[in-house]
Amino acid sequence: MLTGKVIGNATDMFNHCKETLAHGLKLNENDNTGTIREFVYISKEEVDRSNTPDDTLVGTRRFHSIRNTETPLTVESRNLSCFCEACLSAGQCENVEYVESWKRSSLFKAKKP
C-alpha cells in the first residue's frame, strides 16, 4: 500500500516492494519461508546498453498484443489481443474477422552503406 508514501526513484521502489510485497501467504503447510516474490535491484550503471536499438517501435501505446519472433530484435504486433487456442500455441487465429494480422517490425534501422 502506498498511502502517504512517496516513491521518488528506482531505489525507493525497490525498497518499498521488498518491504511490502516480498512476503505473502505460505504456498503449503511445509513452506517455512513464506516468501512468494523476490526483488532484485540493478543499478543504471550495471545495465549493458551496447546492444540498444537505434529506433523505437512507433505506436506501441496503442498495441494490445506484441510477441517475439525467431529473428533477433524483431517483433510482431497487432492492435487487439486474442486468446483463442490457436493464438496461444502460435497457430492460425480463429478470430481473423475481428483481429488483424500480425505486423512484423524490426527494432533496428537498416544501416546505410
C-alpha positions as CSV (number, residue, x, y, z in Angstrom):
1,M,0.0,0.0,0.0
2,L,1.4,3.4,-1.0
3,T,-0.8,5.6,1.2
4,G,1.3,8.5,2.4
5,K,4.5,7.1,0.8
6,V,6.4,8.9,-2.0
7,I,8.3,6.8,-4.5
8,G,10.8,9.2,-6.0
9,N,13.3,6.8,-7.8
10,A,14.1,3.2,-8.6
11,T,15.8,2.6,-5.2
12,D,12.7,3.8,-3.3
13,M,10.5,1.5,-5.5
14,F,12.8,-1.5,-4.9
15,N,12.8,-0.9,-1.1
16,H,9.1,-0.5,-1.0
17,C,8.5,-3.7,-3.0
18,K,11.0,-5.6,-0.9
19,E,9.4,-4.4,2.4
20,T,5.7,-4.8,1.5
21,L,5.4,-7.2,-1.5
22,A,8.1,-9.8,-1.0
23,H,6.3,-11.8,1.7
24,G,2.9,-13.4,1.4
25,L,0.9,-16.4,2.3
26,K,2.6,-19.8,2.6
27,L,2.3,-21.9,-0.5
28,N,1.8,-25.0,1.5
29,E,2.0,-26.4,5.1
30,N,5.7,-27.3,4.6
31,D,6.7,-23.9,3.3
32,N,8.8,-22.3,6.0
33,T,9.9,-19.2,4.1
34,G,6.5,-17.6,3.4
35,T,8.3,-15.7,0.5
36,I,6.4,-15.6,-2.8
37,R,8.2,-12.8,-4.6
38,E,11.8,-11.8,-4.9
39,F,13.0,-8.4,-6.0
40,V,16.5,-7.6,-7.4
41,Y,17.8,-4.1,-7.8
42,I,20.0,-3.4,-10.8
43,S,21.6,0.0,-10.9
44,K,21.7,2.0,-14.1
45,E,25.5,1.5,-14.3
46,E,25.1,-2.3,-14.3
47,V,22.8,-2.4,-17.4
48,D,24.7,-3.3,-20.6
49,R,23.4,-0.9,-23.3
50,S,25.8,-1.9,-26.0
51,N,23.1,-3.6,-28.0
52,T,20.4,-0.9,-27.6
53,P,18.0,-0.5,-30.6
54,D,18.6,2.5,-32.8
55,D,14.9,3.3,-33.1
56,T,11.7,2.7,-31.2
57,L,8.7,0.8,-32.5
58,V,6.2,3.6,-33.5
59,G,2.8,3.4,-32.0
60,T,3.5,1.0,-29.1
61,R,1.0,2.7,-26.8
62,R,-1.9,1.6,-29.0
63,F,-0.7,-2.1,-29.3
64,H,-2.5,-4.6,-27.2
65,S,-0.5,-7.6,-28.4
66,I,3.2,-7.9,-29.1
67,R,5.1,-11.2,-29.5
68,N,8.7,-12.2,-30.0
69,T,9.9,-13.8,-33.2
70,E,12.7,-16.2,-34.2
71,T,14.6,-13.3,-35.6
72,P,16.6,-11.3,-33.0
73,L,15.3,-7.7,-32.4
74,T,12.2,-8.3,-34.4
75,V,8.7,-8.4,-33.0
76,E,5.2,-8.9,-34.3
77,S,2.3,-6.7,-33.1
78,R,-1.3,-6.0,-33.6
79,N,-3.9,-3.6,-32.2
80,L,-6.1,-6.3,-30.5
81,S,-5.3,-9.3,-28.3
82,C,-6.7,-12.7,-28.9
83,F,-6.6,-15.7,-26.5
84,C,-8.0,-18.4,-28.7
85,E,-6.4,-21.8,-28.6
86,A,-4.6,-21.2,-31.9
87,C,-3.1,-17.9,-30.8
88,L,-1.8,-19.3,-27.6
89,S,0.0,-22.0,-29.5
90,A,1.3,-19.7,-32.3
91,G,-1.2,-21.1,-34.8
92,Q,-3.7,-19.5,-37.2
93,C,-6.0,-17.2,-35.2
94,E,-9.7,-18.4,-35.0
95,N,-10.9,-14.8,-34.8
96,V,-9.4,-13.4,-38.0
97,E,-12.7,-11.5,-38.7
98,Y,-12.1,-9.4,-35.5
99,V,-8.3,-9.4,-35.0
100,E,-6.0,-8.0,-37.6
101,S,-3.0,-9.9,-38.9
102,W,0.4,-9.7,-37.1
103,K,2.7,-6.9,-38.4
104,R,6.4,-7.6,-38.3
105,S,8.7,-4.8,-37.2
106,S,12.5,-4.6,-36.7
107,L,13.8,-2.7,-33.8
108,F,16.9,-1.6,-35.7
109,K,17.1,0.8,-38.6
110,A,18.8,-0.5,-41.7
111,K,22.4,0.8,-41.8
112,K,23.2,2.9,-44.9
113,P,26.3,1.8,-46.8
